Amino acid sequence: MKKIHLLILSALLTVGANRALAQNPQDEITVITEDGTEDIIDVPEGMLLEADSLLNLYNSQTYLREEDCNYRDVNPEFPREVYVERLRRIPSRMELPYNDVVRKFIDRYTNKLRRSVSYMLGASNFYMPIFEEALEAYGLPLELKYLPVIESALHPSVTSHAGASGLWQFMVQTGKNYGLEVNSLVDERRDPIKSSYAAAQYLRDLYKIFGDWNLVIAAYNCGPATINKAMHRANGATDYWQIYRYLPRETQGYVPAFIAANYVMTYYCDHNICPMRSDLPVKSDTIMVNRDVHFKQIASVTGISIEELRTLNPQYRRDLVNGYTKPSAIRMPQMYISAFIDNEDSVYAYDASRLLTKRSEVEVADAPAAPQAAPRNNYAQNSRHGYSQNSRHGRKQYAETSRRSHGKNARYGKQVARKERGSKRGRRRAERTQSVTVQNGQTLTQLARKHGTTVDKLRKLNGIKGDNIRAGKALRVK
């Protein structure tokens, strides 16, 4: 293989706190081969997210803090043989080879991305146990737990310029193919647990196709069809480094970045990178709800903060848990779960008219009555035309005008009368109709007795076949 010299040309892209991944042109690496030709490699988007945006996350501000390791903030230089030997010592099922491409990605992590690595080392205490459990469940190499390091920099709700989201950066359709729900209210690609199991299943399926972990990782980045095309163009070669030149620019850097992530997350101390200290969050659990509930309702009644709810439940995109669609889980610290259970009715009732604005039933308004037409002053109009009602010509003209006007007014009067009769009938129907909102625990029998009617009439009025009625539903009782 030709010896490759890498030159990093562009500065690291600036990304504001709380913003998605890069929206400016991506960082590029120019690869200059021995024959003088240039290849452009795109840096994976997870390596473009600045440390400031990571440190503004709720978990970072609440559970992570800077640690003084008494390290000099200097990245020492090591000879090639040291990197080769260290990669060989990493206990892995996967091949983690060294070359100059890998070295340049290691240099990027240990120089420009030092603060990001410090954050990721601290945040790994939150996420690595989840990743390892999912990978172990599918019998996959545990070193794959570092894929989210290059995919998302362990930012749980980041979205790429292409629309991939979450720690594992699933595209919408791929996520749905592996059982992740994505709609206007819910995005389970952001759920650390569900997305980790979906990613493990996807990686297992890719290995069934290619049987080589480097190709699996490359296919995770660009899709299996692109890898098949590259192998075909490389005359059937099945080695990642042999089809390297036929891959997209980002995929050319993807496997080297993955190897570099394994290296830096293992040998950070040798590069004077101090991990942030993490205090593990208090133990949390889930509660199932079968009614819609807004985060502000939960926070206002139980005392939990909105930010903590969002952090523990990143799958809910609009702070709304859609329990009416299906029983839905809300994760909270145990102390707040107890408060929720003890005050459940108060939670659902709190400011519901403002926070839960979707109406389940609406009435169509009656047509407004036509305005009463002002009487026409024919005499004044005739006078303006230069004749009076008393002249012979004026009497003739006035009579003709009055006849036409009377006919028009008569027809208009009939139309108004019909509309008024219809409006009165609508008002009488509205007066006869009465609706109530079902309260918790109420039955059809109780409602019928309270409003002087029968259960059969209530069923007929509301199209109910059985005896079950839902709290919060509006029922006609007359």
Secondary structure, DSSP 4 states (H G I P E B T S, - for coil): ---EEEEE-SPPPP--TT--S--SPPPEEEEEETTS-EEEEEPPGGGSS-HHHHHTSHHHHHHEE-------S------HHHHHHHHHHS--SS-----HHHHHHHHHHHTTTHHHHHHHHHHHHHHHHHHHHHHHHTT--GGGGGHHHHHHTT-TT-B-TTS-BTTTTB-HHHHHHTT--BSSSBBGGG-HHHHHHHHHHHHHHHHHHH--HHHHHHHHHH-HHHHHHHHHHTTT---HHHHGGGS-HHHHHHHHHHHHHHHHHHSGGGGTPPPPEEPPPPPEEEEEESS-EEHHHHHHHH---HHHHHHH-TTBTTSEE-TTTS-EEEEEEHHHHHHHHHTHHHHHHTTHHHH----S---PPPPPPPPPPPPP-HHHHHHHTT--TTSHHHHHHHHHHHHHHHHHHHHHHHHHHHHHHHHHHHHHHHHH--EEEPPTT--HHHHHHHTT--HHHHHHHHT--SS---TT-EEE--
